[in-house]
Amino acid sequence: MTVYLILYPLSMKKFVFVAFSILAFPATGFSQLTGHEHQMISELSARLKKDVEWDDLGGSISAAVVKDNKVIWAEAYGKADKDRNIPADTNTLYRIGSITKTFTATLMMLLVEDKKINLDDPAEKYVPEVAEIQGYSAKHKITLKQLASHTSGLKREPENMVMANLGPAEQWGSLLLKCLPHTRFDSKPGSQFLYSDIGFAILGLALERASGEPYLQMIKRRIIEPLHMHDTFFVVPDDKVKNLAVGLWNTSGAVDVSWPYRQQSNMGYNIPDGALYSTPTDLAKFVSSFIVKPQLLTKSSIRKMQDISSESYNYGLGLMISSGMNRNTIEHDGYVAGYTAQFVVNLDSRYSIIIMRNYNQGSTDLNQVAKRFLRDL
């Protein structure tokens, strides 16, 4: 496999070298940008840099812009680790939170293509323990499609969150089962949109049992490895820990680093719904698979993921959907203690943007900045 070293401009005075496998993810250099692309990216760069400085938390923001399946720009601002004075760069790792749900939904569609599951299969076919959910009955059965579209009617989390958030990644399935008796419905399945983290965890366990292969292994084998995502993990390996941005949990005004740190080894059942780590340039390989020649899923499966109903509001299967003038987009965000992330894809222009940050509140509204950038681009 040939590897090329591409020169990317970070600003008018700085450059960064990024190695890409040309077979896995072709890249393009600054000289190939149009004048308008250069202007818009320069404005985005200045905005993100200024916001990090203004927030003054010792945190960082990292971003990448993609055209089709080519990263045309990537840059990071601020500190990955304030205490050790380590600057963020394009190799810095962040938790991507609920963007993990898009990976789980993609895995679901792969198993549909394999004819191992159907979207309308009841979850109890694979996870009979869902009968322990408070209020579960023959009239309240949940399908895999409802879990993936947040129309299962389940509350977002179980009532005993201490139980839910303790335990290593390998134990997530057993921890989930312990949480089911503490989980209840807020609405009838299929009747309305209700965002549910535990719903996606149940989906992950159903996929694991339907395939006979551990969920963690399937995501790696069927998504991460085929896309050559060398910086995407559920558990950060020892040789990559140095690249991990320190999470800053700043929702209360004070900055707490202890809870984001504890979550790294105690994610509980939240593996299929919010546990992945990545970088913007690595996540770009996954994001672009929805707009170029399919690398993982057929075009038919991708269209099914983008289908929405009146009940699911603007949520398809692991994807948020927006439509309208210059707003034909798919997206997902992520929010966990100490980290926020966002990707948005404009299906018409075939531009994408990915932004990650190692703090929760700041000057940058990741969703608004991403959508405005793609609109103006």
Secondary structure, 3 states (H helix, E strand, C coil): CCEEEEEEECCCCCEEEEEEECCCCCCCCHHHCCHHHHHHHHHHHHHHHHHHHHHCCCCEEEEEEEECCEEEEEEEEEEEECCCCEECCCCCEEECHHHHHHHHHHHHHHHHHCCCCCCCCEHHHCCHHHHHCECCCHHHCCEHHHHHCCCCCECCCCCCHHHHCCCCHHHHHHHHHHHHHHCEECCCCCCCCCCCHHHHHHHHHHHHHHHCCCHHHHHHHHHHCCCCCCCCECCCCHHHHHHECCCEECCCCCCECHHHHHHCCCCCCCHHHHCCEECHHHHHHHHHHHCCCCCCCCHHHHHHHHCCCCCCCCECCCCEEECCCCCCEEEEEEEECCEEEEEEEECCCCEEEEEEECECCCCCCHHHHHHHHHHHC
